[in-house]
Amino acid sequence: MTQVIIVGAGPTGATLALLLVKRGITVKLIEASRNFRRVFRGEGLMPSGLDALEQMELSSVLERIPHRAMEAWEFLIDNRSLFRVDEPMEPGGKPVTLVSQPDLLEALIEEASTYSNFEFIPNALVQDLLWSEGRVAGVKLGEERSISADLVIGADGRNSVVRNCASLPIQQESQSFDVLWFKLADSPRLKNENVFYSILHGGQVLALFRSTSLNLQISWVLHKDAPMDWKQVSDWSSVLASVSPPWLSEHFRQSAKTIERPVLLSVVVGRCPRWYAPGLLLLGDAAHPMSPIRAQGINMALRDVIVSANHLVPLLQNDSGHAAIDAALPLIQAEREPEIIRVQQLQNEEARDGELLHKSALLRWAVSQLAPLLGKRIRQLWLTRQLKLRQGVTQIKLIV
């Protein structure tokens, strides 16, 4: 019986594991963490991600866990509203939905665990890969345990241990940057709405939304030319209030004691020139770490899963052998890579627009002052880009 090892129980690994075990394939899913309650996990499911879950017959899982549909996106510049877009953007389409990723992962693994051909191995660090005659043949979890497999799939994120062990380098893109991530108490104003706010004030950029855990989450972009040393800041409520509209500034000051110390997220964006080696496949952020712009990481990962399943399931079900499995791996990359490249380009365009406004006080002033005149045109340009980030660039269909 063919056995697959998947390293990393994030959205890529958990969904692929469930997809495979439901089709009779033996899977061992290895996760380094004790649980899924990390400080930061992407929550935004675009229509492309929702469609992927629906194709995998996992929509019912989503219904059982905390989730919230987005109502709108609003962009503010120097305390003036530039434009607002309601959800869903497409007539008759699906709104972006925020989902509790820890609950999603736990539900996926709970369902997979009902199958006898599935084993979940938490709190286990992959130390190295097993090799046999130039082919990956499993993983080493330590001096006392090794597990053999016909295929190892690295789904262990942007800092992938599997990728490093396989010496598959990543080419970083210029849009890599750092973000501070905050959590604080909910705002009374936002209890009755679910709006994603993008705020630009005095060159500072922050985003704000209400999470599925009913607290506020804020991302603050750390620009290289920022005069502030964030590690020395002791009063974040005043700093955040200074760049926010009055209603939000007041909330920051009133909720100062609830603002948690920020977490630094180093955003690495790039792609591996090669996602595979004999006996090994990289997927999701392990193969192509994405920018957090429009939550593309989780959505592209779910689409990776569908394409990978289409290629691999017939081979694994029929015990087609190592040569056939290895021949399928470059085909998976070839099918997925064009969309990944285009989506990263779209993310880069959005980041570049923000960087222009950050650097030019004159441009910010002009856009702010002319917001009533420019807002409609900027809104339309933004919408055109979003439709591809929301729906995906290529057609993806599960056929196995």
N, C-alpha and C positions, 0 to 999 in steps of 0.2 A: 504493500500500500504506500503510495506517495505521501510524504510528509512535508509540510510547509512550516517554517518558523517565521513569525512576524515579530520584529523588534520594535516596540513602541505602541502603546495602547491609546493613542490619541484618536482623532476622528478617522485618519487614514487606516491605522492598524485595526481599530475595533470594528469598523464597518466592513473592511475586507475580510477579516476573520469570520464574521458572522455570515457574510455572503458565501464564503468557501465551505464552511462547515454545514450550512444548509444544503449544499450540493454534494455532500458526502466525502469531502476532502478533510484529511486529518491536519489539524492546525494546533500549534503551540504558540500562544501569544505572550510575549515577555515584556514586562514593564518595570522600569527602574524605580518608580515612585511607589510609596506605600499606598497612596490614594490619589484621587484626581483633584483634590482641592488646592490647586495652585493659586497663587495670588492673581495671576493673569491668564485667562484663556479667552480666545476669540469667541464672541457670542453671536455675530451677525450671519444669518443665513440669507443669501441673496436668492432670487427666484431660481437661479441655476442650481444652487445647493438644495433648495426645497424640491426641485424637480428630480435631482439625483436620489434623494431619500425616497421620494415617491416611486421611482423606478425600482429601487431596491426593496420596495414594500415595507418601508420603515416609517411611513407617515404616522402610523398608529403609535409608534414609540414616542414620537415627538409630542403627540397629543397627551401623553401620560406624564410629561415632565413640565416644569416651569418654562413658559415661553410667552412672548408678547410681540404682537405685530407692531411695527413702527407706523406712526401716523404721518410724519413729515420730516423734512430736512430744512433747516433754516441757517442762513449765512449772515453773520453780523460783521460789520467793519466799523471800527471806532464808534461803537454803540448804536450804529444805524443798521436797520435791516436791509441787506442788499437784495435778497430774494428768498422765497420759500417754495418748496415743492412738496405736494401732498403724495402720500402713498395710497394705493399702488400707482406707480408712474405710468404703467401701460394700461389702456382700457381693458377691463376684464382680467387684468393680471394679478399676480400675487404680491402682497407687500413684503418688504424685508422683515424678517422675523428674528427677534432676539431669543436665544435659547440658552438655558443653563447647560454649558458644556459638560461639567462634571456629572450632572444627572443624566445627560445623554449617554456618556461613556459607560456609566454604571448600568444603565438600562440595556445597552447593546451587549455588554459582557454577561449580564444576567441571562439574557435570552440565549446567547451562544453557549452558556454553561449548561443548558438543558440538553445539549447534544453530547453523546459519549465520545465523539471524535474531536472534542475541543478540550484544551487545557490552558488555563490562565495562570501565569507564573509572575506574581507581583513582587516588588521589592527585590528585583534581581538585576544586577549590573552585568552587561555583556563586557567581558574583559578582552576578548579577541575572537577572531573567526577561525573555524577549523578549515583546513585545506586538504584536498586529496587530488594528486595528479593535476595541479594547476587550477582546480575548481573549488569554489566554496562548498563545504560539505556540512556546515553546521556552525554552532557558536560555543564558546567557552564562557561559562558563568563564574568561573573561579577554579581553584586548583582541584576541587573535588567533584565538579560537575561539568560535563560537556553534553551537548545534545546534537545529534546528527539530523540532517534534513536533506531533501532533494532540492529545495529552494529556500533561500533566506531572503526575506524582504525587509529592508531597512525603512521603517516608518517612524524613526525616532527624532524627527524634528530638525531644526536649523543647525543645531550643534551635534549632529548625528555621529555617534560612536561607530556605527556600522560603516558609514562613509569613510571615516578616518582610518579604520582598520583595513578597509579595502583599497586605501590610497587612491580614492577617486576625488580629485581636487574640485573645488568650487571656484568659479569666476565671479567675483563680486561686481555689482553694478555701482555706478557713481551715486545712486540715490540712497545708499545706506546712511542711516542717521540714528540718533538716540531720542528716546521719548521717556518722560517721567509719567508714571501712572499713579493716580490718586483714587482713593475711595473716601466717601464721606456720607453723612446722613442725607436722607431724601429731602427734597424741597417741596413745600406745600403746593407751589405752582405746578410742579411737574407730576404730582400725583394724579392729576386729571388729564394728562397728555403724555404722549411718548414721542418726543421730538428729539432728533439728533441735531445739536447746535455746533456749528463751526464758528469760532470767534477769533477775529484778528483785531488786535488793538496795539498801536504803537510798535508794530513789528513783532509782537508776541503772538503765537498761534496756539490755541487750545481747542479741544473738542470736548463736548459734554453730552452724556446720555444717561438715562435711568435704566439700570440693569435689571435682569430677571430676579435678582436677590433684593430688589427694591431699595437699593442705595444708588447714589450718584457715582459715576465713574468719569474721570477726567484724564485726558492725555495732553501733556504739555510738550511741545516740540523743543528740543534743546538745539539751538543754532550754534554753530561753531564760533560765531562772533559775539555771542551773548556775554555782556559784562558781568553777569551774576554767576557766582559760584554756588550752585544749588545745594551742595553739601553743607554750606555754612548758613543756609536759611533756617531760622528757627520759628518764624511766624509766616507760615504759608497762607493763612487766611487773608492777611493783608496783601500779600503778593498776588494771589489769585483775584482778590477783590479789585485791585488796581487796574486790571485789564478787562474787567467784566462790565456788562450793562448794570444799571442800578439795582434791578430786582435780584440779580444774581450776586452782586457785591454784598448786598444786605444778608443774603443767605450764607455766604462764606463767613462773614463776621459772626453771625449768630450761631453757626455750626462749627466754629473754630476748633472746639475740643474733639470733634468727631473726625477731623481730617487726619487720616493715617499717613505715616511717613511714606513718601513716594518710593516706588520701585523703579529702578532704572532698567529700561528695555533697550538693549542695543539692537537696532533693526538692521540685519544683514540681508541684502537683496542680491540675488544672483542665480546662477544655474550651473549644474555640473555639465561639462561637455559630454560626459558619458554617464548614464544613469545605471549602468549595469556592469557586471563582470560575470564570468561563467559561474552559474549557481547563485547569483545575487542580483537583486533589483532594488533600486532606491525609488521611493515615491513621496509625494507631498513635499513638505519643507526640507526633507533630507536631500531631495534632488533639486529643488528649486525654491529656496526661501523667498517668500513674498513680502512686500511692504504691507503694513497694516491698513493702508488706504482701501476703504470699502471692503474690508474683511475678506480679501481674496484667498487667504491661506486655507481656511476650512473649505471654501467652496471649490477651489481648484483641486484640493485633495480628494473630495468626494467624486469628482469627475475622473481623477486618476484611477480611483478604485474601479469604476465601471469599465473603463477601457482595459485595465489590467485583467479583470475578471473575464471579459470577452475573449481575450487571447489565451489566458492560462487555464480556465476551467476545463475546456475539452481535453487539453493535454494531461492535466492532473487526474481527471476522472478516468482516463483510459490508460494511465501508466505509460505514457508515450515515450518516456525515457529522457535522460539528461540532455541529449543533443537537441531534441525537439523543444524542450523548455528553454534552453539557452538561445536557440534560434528565434524564439518569440520575444525575448527581452528587448532587442533593438527596435522591434516593430512597435512595442508599447511606447518607447521614447519618441519614435518617429511620428506616431499619431498624436501624442500629447504636446510635444514641444512647440509646435506653431502657436497654439493657443496661449501657452505659458509666456512665450516671447511677446505676443501682442498685448496680453493683459499687463505684463510688467511695463511695457511701453506706455500704456494708458495711465498706469499708476504714476509713472515718471512724469508724464505731462501734467498731471494734477499737482504733484509735488513741486514741479518747476513753476507753475503759476503762483503757488503759495510763497515760494522763495523770492519771486520777483516782487511781490507785495511786501514781503518782509524787508527786503533790502532798500526799497525806494519809498522814502517818506512822501515824496511828491506824488507818486502814483497812488499811494494809499489815500492821500488827501483828495486827489481828483476823483477816485472811485467813490469815496465816502460822500463828497459834496454832490456828485452827479448820480448818486444811487437811484433816484427816481427815474432818471433817463436811461442809465446803463443797465439797470437791474434786469429788465426783460431780455436784453440781448445776451448778457452774461448767463442768465438762467438757461436760455436755449442752448448755448454752447456747452454748458455743464451737462444738460440733459442728454445731448447727443453722445457724449463720452460715457455717461452712466449706463445707457442702455446696453452697451457691450459689456461693461463690468457687471451688470446685473444678470444678463442672459447667457453670458459666455460668448465666445467668438466662433466656436465650431459646434456642430450637432453631435451630441453624445446620446447613445441609446444602448441600454443593456439588452443583450440578445442571448444570454445563457441562462 
